Amino acid sequence: MKFQVLSLINHAPHPLTGELLSASARLEQVLAVGEAAERLGFDAYAIGERHTGPFLSSSPSVLLGALAARTSRIKLLTGVTVLAILDPVRVAEDYATLDQISRGRIELVVGKGAEAGHFDLFGLDEEHQWDLQAEKYELLRRLWSEEGVTWEGRFRPPLRGVTTLPRPYAGLPRVWHGSATSLNSPELAARHGDPLFTANAIQPRAAYAKLIAHYREKFQEYGHDPAHARVAAGSGGLLIADTAEQAVARYKDLYEARVRQNFKPHLEGRAGYNTPFRTVEDAIADGPQLIGSPQQIIDKILGYHEVYGHDLQSITVDGVGLSATEQTETLHRFAEEIAPVVRKEAPSTLWEA
C-alpha cells in the first residue's frame, strides 16, 4: 500500500471555537504539512480544487508549484482537477509546466467535481457535465501525447495544428479518474486504461465497491490487462487516539460539530454531499473515516483493501479542525504506527521502477 495526504483547504471557522485563520496562514499551513508528509515518508501529497463554498483550493496548480519547490521526492497530485469546467489547453500547459519543474512528479486526478454551483460559475450547463468531462479529457490526452493537434468538439472552439508547451517531462503523465457516486468516471477510466481514484469519503462501503467492481469489469472488457487496473481510495478524515474510548471522548464534539457545519439541506437525499454517519460512533463503526486507535485504523484500511484491492490510500488531517501541530503529530503517528503494518500486509508496486 502507498499513502497520500490530501487537503481540500477547508476555510470554515473552527466548528467549536469559531476561530478562522487568515487565508495566507491557512495556505502556509497546507504547504508546511506537505513538507512534513515528505519528511515522514508519505508517497504523495494532493491538493483539491473547489470553486464554491468555504475553500481556498481554487488554484491547485499554484500551490503544487510551491510544493514542487519545497520538496524533492514526494509525488504531487490533484484531488480532483475539475476538468469538466476547465479549458484542456490551459490544463495541459499548467500541469506540463509543473511536471517539468518537479521532474516528473505530477499526476492528475480528474473529475467533474463534487460540489454544486461551479458549472453556473463558469457559464456551463450542468446537464452536460459528463459529456463535458469525456470530451475535455480526450482532448487533454491528445494535447499531451501528440504535437500539431487538429481537433473539433462540442464545447470549445476547434484547434488547428496546436502543440502545447511545455511538453510533459517524460511522456504522458499518469491521470487518475476521481469517482464519488457515478459509474461514468469508472467507465471513462476503464475505456482509456487509466487508474481509478474512488472518493470513499461519505457513503457506505458498498457504494464505492460497486464503482470499483464496474471499473475492473469494464477495464478488462476494453481489452486492458486486469493486472494494470490500479485503484486508490480516500478516507474521509484521520483522527488517532490511543484507544477506541479515547477517540470517542476526544473527537466526538469536534467531529459532530463539523458534520453539522458541513450539512447541506438543499442537497439532502443526493448521494455524495451529506454524510449519513453523523455521530462519531457511527463514523468509527461503519463510515470511511479513519478514527480510533492505531489497530482500529489498520483493521479498517485492510478491510477496505479486501473489498477494493486498492494500491493507494489517501488520508486527510485538516478537514475537521486540528491545529497545524496536531496535523503533523497525527501524520507522525500514522507513519510510525500504522503505515508500516499496512504496507507489509498489502504491498503494492505502484510508483516502483
WOHU-V722814 format. One record per backbone hydrogen bond with DSSP energy under -1.0 kcal/mol. NH is the residue of the N-H (numbers start at 1). CO is the residue of the C=O. If there is no record, write none. Layout:
nh=NH co=CO
nh=NH co=CO
//
This chain:
nh=2 co=311
nh=4 co=313
nh=5 co=44
nh=6 co=315
nh=7 co=46
nh=11 co=54
nh=14 co=19
nh=18 co=14
nh=26 co=22
nh=27 co=23
nh=28 co=24
nh=29 co=25
nh=30 co=26
nh=31 co=27
nh=32 co=28
nh=33 co=29
nh=34 co=30
nh=35 co=31
nh=36 co=32
nh=37 co=33
nh=38 co=34
nh=39 co=35
nh=40 co=36
nh=41 co=38
nh=42 co=37
nh=43 co=3
nh=44 co=3
nh=45 co=75
nh=46 co=5
nh=47 co=77
nh=48 co=7
nh=55 co=53
nh=56 co=9
nh=63 co=59
nh=64 co=60
nh=65 co=61
nh=66 co=62
nh=67 co=63
nh=68 co=64
nh=69 co=65
nh=70 co=66
nh=71 co=67
nh=75 co=43
nh=76 co=105
nh=77 co=45
nh=79 co=47
nh=81 co=109
nh=83 co=81
nh=84 co=111
nh=85 co=82
nh=86 co=83
nh=91 co=87
nh=92 co=88
nh=93 co=89
nh=94 co=90
nh=95 co=91
nh=96 co=92
nh=97 co=93
nh=98 co=94
nh=99 co=95
nh=100 co=96
nh=101 co=97
nh=102 co=98
nh=103 co=100
nh=104 co=99
nh=107 co=76
nh=108 co=174
nh=110 co=176
nh=111 co=81
nh=121 co=117
nh=122 co=118
nh=123 co=120
nh=124 co=119
nh=128 co=125
nh=129 co=126
nh=132 co=128
nh=133 co=129
nh=134 co=130
nh=135 co=131
nh=136 co=132
nh=137 co=133
nh=138 co=134
nh=139 co=135
nh=140 co=136
nh=141 co=137
nh=142 co=138
nh=143 co=139
nh=144 co=140
nh=145 co=141
nh=146 co=142
nh=149 co=162
nh=151 co=159
nh=159 co=151
nh=162 co=149
nh=176 co=108
nh=177 co=195
nh=178 co=110
nh=179 co=197
nh=187 co=183
nh=188 co=184
nh=189 co=185
nh=190 co=186
nh=191 co=187
nh=192 co=188
nh=194 co=189
nh=196 co=230
nh=197 co=177
nh=198 co=232
nh=199 co=179
nh=207 co=204
nh=209 co=205
nh=210 co=206
nh=211 co=207
nh=212 co=208
nh=213 co=209
nh=214 co=210
nh=215 co=211
nh=216 co=212
nh=217 co=213
nh=218 co=214
nh=219 co=215
nh=220 co=216
nh=221 co=217
nh=222 co=218
nh=223 co=220
nh=224 co=219
nh=228 co=225
nh=229 co=226
nh=230 co=228
nh=232 co=196
nh=233 co=312
nh=234 co=198
nh=238 co=316
nh=239 co=290
nh=241 co=292
nh=247 co=243
nh=248 co=244
nh=249 co=245
nh=250 co=246
nh=251 co=247
nh=252 co=248
nh=255 co=251
nh=256 co=252
nh=257 co=253
nh=258 co=254
nh=259 co=255
nh=260 co=256
nh=261 co=257
nh=262 co=258
nh=267 co=264
nh=268 co=265
nh=270 co=267
nh=273 co=270
nh=278 co=276
nh=283 co=279
nh=284 co=280
nh=285 co=281
nh=286 co=282
nh=287 co=282
nh=290 co=237
nh=291 co=289
nh=292 co=239
nh=297 co=293
nh=298 co=294
nh=299 co=295
nh=300 co=296
nh=301 co=297
nh=302 co=298
nh=303 co=299
nh=304 co=300
nh=305 co=301
nh=306 co=302
nh=307 co=303
nh=308 co=304
nh=309 co=305
nh=311 co=231
nh=312 co=231
nh=313 co=2
nh=314 co=233
nh=315 co=4
nh=327 co=323
nh=328 co=324
nh=329 co=325
nh=330 co=326
nh=331 co=327
nh=332 co=328
nh=333 co=329
nh=334 co=330
nh=335 co=331
nh=336 co=332
nh=337 co=333
nh=338 co=334
nh=339 co=334
nh=342 co=338
nh=343 co=339
nh=344 co=340
nh=345 co=341
nh=346 co=342
nh=352 co=349
//
